[in-house]
Amino acid sequence: MIDFKKAIEIAQKYYQEKGQLELTKIYESKNIWVVYAGKKEQPRFGNAGIAIDKETGEISSFILPSRTNFEILKNAKMTELN
């Protein structure tokens, strides 16, 4: 099971490889962690987040707009990044 701490590690490694060093938001849903990166005070249009599967740790794109993904976010809990 991928917990919050492990999800952060996976996301940081993924985004560092993409040149984005700062995680901005993380949401916990039933089966996935949804993580966004960039600069906290600077919006990035078209910026897709990543979904980290809680069972396998597999990373996939989390793209909006998507009815399914909007529903996931609606029911997810935003978790504080320290």
C-alpha positions in Angstrom: 0.0 0.0 0.0 1.3 3.4 -1.0 0.9 5.8 2.0 1.2 9.6 1.9 5.0 9.6 2.6 5.7 7.1 -0.2 3.4 9.0 -2.6 5.4 12.2 -2.0 8.6 10.3 -2.7 7.3 8.9 -5.9 5.9 12.2 -7.0 9.1 14.1 -6.2 11.2 11.7 -8.2 8.8 11.8 -11.1 8.6 15.6 -11.2 12.3 16.1 -10.7 12.9 14.1 -13.8 10.5 16.5 -15.6 12.3 19.6 -14.2 9.5 20.6 -11.8 10.9 20.6 -8.3 8.0 21.9 -6.2 4.9 19.8 -5.3 1.8 22.1 -5.1 -1.2 19.9 -4.3 -1.9 16.4 -3.3 -5.3 14.8 -3.0 -6.2 11.4 -1.5 -9.0 9.4 -3.1 -10.0 5.8 -2.5 -7.6 4.2 -4.9 -5.1 6.9 -6.0 -3.1 9.8 -4.9 -3.4 12.9 -7.2 -0.4 15.1 -7.2 0.4 18.4 -9.0 3.7 20.3 -9.2 4.9 23.7 -10.4 5.2 27.0 -8.6 2.6 27.5 -5.8 1.7 31.1 -6.7 1.9 30.7 -10.5 -0.9 29.0 -12.4 0.1 26.6 -15.2 -2.5 26.2 -17.8 -2.8 22.8 -19.3 -0.7 21.3 -16.5 -1.8 17.7 -15.9 -1.3 16.1 -12.6 -0.3 12.5 -11.9 -2.2 9.7 -10.4 -0.3 7.3 -8.2 -2.0 3.9 -7.7 -2.3 3.1 -4.0 -1.7 -0.6 -4.5 1.0 -0.7 -7.1 2.6 2.8 -7.1 2.1 3.0 -10.8 2.0 6.5 -12.2 -0.5 7.7 -14.8 -1.5 11.1 -16.1 -4.4 12.8 -14.3 -5.9 15.1 -17.0 -8.7 17.6 -16.7 -11.3 18.2 -18.0 -12.6 14.7 -17.6 -15.9 13.8 -16.0 -14.4 10.8 -14.3 -11.4 12.8 -12.9 -13.6 15.7 -11.8 -15.7 13.2 -9.9 -12.5 11.7 -8.3 -11.4 15.2 -7.2 -14.9 16.0 -5.9 -14.7 13.1 -3.5 -11.0 13.3 -2.7 -9.5 15.0 0.3 -6.8 17.6 -0.2 -3.8 16.8 2.1 -1.5 19.4 3.4 2.1 19.5 2.0 4.4 20.6 4.8 
